[in-house]
Amino acid sequence: MAKYHGIVGYVETVETKPGVWTQKLTERKYYGDTLRNSSNWTASTESTNDDLRLNAQISIVADAFAYQNFQFIRYIEYMGVKWKVTSIEPQRPRLILTVGGVYNGQ
């Protein structure tokens, strides 16, 4: 099992002015383990090129902030790339993050 150290990105929609909503980005560093690491190419009808999809599971040691805000986790930085988090499984004291395609957010 490989070790993990990297950034987890939280994106929350907050009201900045009455009726005006913006996305607030928070990045935090975490340690953990890589449980599974594989990848595949997926064909997309919307684009000419195939997309790389990472089928990885990363277990991070979660703090209080992570448990209170895990529903806002959008991406994780892994191998120098930001990847979308497709599912989150709380298993105290850890969060198991399943990673999918490349994150193209903010």
C-alpha positions as CSV (number, residue, x, y, z in Angstrom):
1,M,0.0,0.0,0.0
2,A,1.5,3.3,-1.1
3,K,1.4,6.4,1.1
4,Y,-0.4,9.6,0.0
5,H,0.2,13.2,0.8
6,G,-1.6,15.9,-1.1
7,I,-4.3,18.5,-1.4
8,V,-8.1,18.0,-1.1
9,G,-10.3,20.7,-2.5
10,Y,-13.6,21.7,-1.0
11,V,-16.0,23.8,-3.1
12,E,-18.9,25.3,-1.3
13,T,-21.6,27.6,-2.7
14,V,-22.1,30.6,-0.4
15,E,-24.2,33.7,-0.5
16,T,-21.9,36.7,-0.8
17,K,-24.7,39.3,-1.1
18,P,-28.4,38.9,-0.9
19,G,-29.3,36.9,-4.0
20,V,-25.7,36.5,-5.2
21,W,-24.1,33.1,-4.9
22,T,-20.5,32.3,-5.5
23,Q,-18.3,29.3,-5.1
24,K,-15.8,29.3,-2.2
25,L,-12.7,27.1,-2.7
26,T,-10.8,25.7,0.3
27,E,-7.7,23.5,-0.1
28,R,-6.3,21.5,2.8
29,K,-3.4,19.0,3.0
30,Y,-3.9,15.5,4.2
31,Y,-1.9,12.3,4.6
32,G,-3.1,8.8,4.0
33,D,-2.8,5.6,1.9
34,T,-3.5,4.7,-1.7
35,L,-5.8,1.6,-1.5
36,R,-6.3,1.0,-5.2
37,N,-4.7,2.5,-8.3
38,S,-5.7,1.7,-11.9
39,S,-6.7,3.7,-14.9
40,N,-8.6,3.3,-18.2
41,W,-9.4,5.3,-21.3
42,T,-13.1,6.1,-21.9
43,A,-14.6,7.0,-25.2
44,S,-16.8,10.1,-25.2
45,T,-19.3,11.1,-27.8
46,E,-18.9,14.7,-26.9
47,S,-15.2,14.9,-27.7
48,T,-12.8,13.6,-30.4
49,N,-10.3,12.2,-28.0
50,D,-10.8,9.6,-25.4
51,D,-10.6,10.7,-21.7
52,L,-8.4,9.2,-19.1
53,R,-10.2,7.9,-16.0
54,L,-8.4,7.1,-12.8
55,N,-10.0,4.3,-10.8
56,A,-8.2,4.9,-7.5
57,Q,-9.2,4.8,-3.9
58,I,-7.4,7.0,-1.5
59,S,-7.8,6.8,2.3
60,I,-7.1,10.0,4.1
61,V,-6.7,10.6,7.8
62,A,-9.6,13.0,8.4
63,D,-9.7,15.9,10.8
64,A,-12.8,17.6,12.3
65,F,-13.0,19.9,9.3
66,A,-13.1,17.0,6.9
67,Y,-15.9,15.2,8.7
68,Q,-18.0,18.4,9.0
69,N,-17.5,19.3,5.3
70,F,-17.0,16.0,3.4
71,Q,-20.0,16.7,1.3
72,F,-18.2,19.6,-0.3
73,I,-15.1,17.6,-1.4
74,R,-14.8,18.1,-5.2
75,Y,-11.2,17.1,-6.1
76,I,-8.0,15.6,-4.8
77,E,-4.5,16.3,-6.1
78,Y,-2.8,13.0,-7.0
79,M,0.4,12.6,-9.1
80,G,0.4,16.3,-9.9
81,V,-3.1,16.3,-11.3
82,K,-6.4,17.4,-9.8
83,W,-8.9,14.5,-10.0
84,K,-12.7,14.5,-9.4
85,V,-13.9,12.7,-6.3
86,T,-16.8,10.5,-7.4
87,S,-17.7,9.0,-4.0
88,I,-16.8,9.4,-0.3
89,E,-17.1,6.7,2.4
90,P,-16.6,7.8,6.0
91,Q,-14.8,5.2,8.1
92,R,-13.6,6.9,11.2
93,P,-10.8,8.1,11.6
94,R,-10.5,8.1,7.8
95,L,-12.4,9.1,4.6
96,I,-12.2,6.7,1.7
97,L,-12.2,8.8,-1.5
98,T,-12.9,7.2,-4.9
99,V,-11.4,9.2,-7.8
100,G,-12.6,9.4,-11.4
101,G,-11.8,11.8,-14.2
102,V,-9.7,14.9,-14.4
103,Y,-11.2,17.9,-12.5
104,N,-11.8,20.9,-14.8
105,G,-13.4,23.2,-12.2
106,Q,-12.2,26.6,-11.2
